[in-house]
Amino acid sequence: MKLLLDACVWGGTKKYLENQGHDVVWAGDWLEDPGDREILQRARNDGRILVTLDKDFGEIAILEGLPHFGILRLVDISARKQGPICAEVISRYGAELMPGSIVTVEPGRVRIRPPDGE
């Protein structure tokens, strides 16, 4: 699966997910932060699911109606568990991780908001 990790996601998550066979870009490798809207747009243009800790992306997508290729938000997940949790969610809920969906993962809970109209 193609993923774009927000800079707030632990850098070791990139290596972990690459080792699982995923195509991963980490915004922390970029020279500067282009801002949330640009990150969301880059993920969409590249066909990547955005993985973040930040609730702002979901708010931008919902309130402003910005199209996206899917958002996976991690809440209260420790840095070293981010990679394994992402891999598990992708494995279990891959079909739900589609353009326009927002998946929120918290310890013991996964919420899926399908694209509008579904």
N, C-alpha and C positions, 0 to 999 in steps of 0.2 A: 504494500500500500504506500502511496505517496503522502508524506507528512511534512508540514512546516511547523517546527517548534518555535514558539515565541521565546524571546530572550530570557524571560522569567522562568522558563523550564530549565531544570538542572542540565548542564552540558553533558554529563555522563549518560543522560537519557538517549542522546543521539547515537552514541556508540552501541548502547544496548539494543536499540531498535534496528540499527543497521545489521547487527549480528543476528537478528531475527529475520533478516531478509527484506526489510523495508527500505524504501528510498526516502532519505531524511535530509532536510535542510534545517539548520538551526540559525535563527536570527541573531544569536549571540556571536556568530562568526562574521557578521556584517560590520563594516567600518563605522556605521552610525545607525541609529534607530530612526526609520523613516516615519514612524507614527502608526497608530493602530489601523487607521483606514487604509493606508498603503500596504501594511502587512496583510490585512484581510484581502485586499485586491490582488496582491502577488500570489497568495495561496490559491485564490480562485483561478487566476490566469494560468497557473501551473498545474491545476487539477489536484491540489494538495489539501488534505484535511489540516486545519489549524489546531495545534495542541497548545493550550495556554492555562495559566492559573488565574488569569485576569477576567473578571466578569464584564468588563467594558466591551469586549468583542461581541458577546451575545446581545448586549443592549444596543450597540450600533447596528447590528444585523436586524434586530427586531424593530426598534423604534424608527430607524432611518430606512429600513427596508433594503439595506445593501445586500446584494446577492453574495453568496459564499459557497464554497465547495464542502462545507461541513466544519463544525467546531466541536472539539473535544476539550472540555474544561475540567481540570483537576482541582478539587477543593480539599484542603487539609490532608494532602498526600505528601509524605516526607520525600525529600529529594531522591534518596536512593531507591525508593519504591515507585517512582514515577515511570521508569522504563518498564518494569514488570507489569504494573497496572495498565499502562497503555497497551502493551502487547496482549494482555488478557482481554481487555475491552474490545480491541480490534478483532481478536479471535472469536469472541462470543457474540459481538454485536456488529460485525462487519457490514451486514446487509443494511442496518439502520444508519450507518455512517455514510450517508449519501449527500449529494449537493442539497444544501438548505437545512439539513438537520443540525440540531444542537444537542450534544450528549454531555451531561454533567455527572461526574463521578466523585462520590464522597465515600469515606470509609463505610462499607456495608450497604451502599445504595447507589443505584445508577438510574438517572432520569433521562428519558429520550423525548425531545421535542421534535416531531417530524416537520418537514418543510410545510409551509403554509399551503392549505388546500388538501392536505392528506390526512 
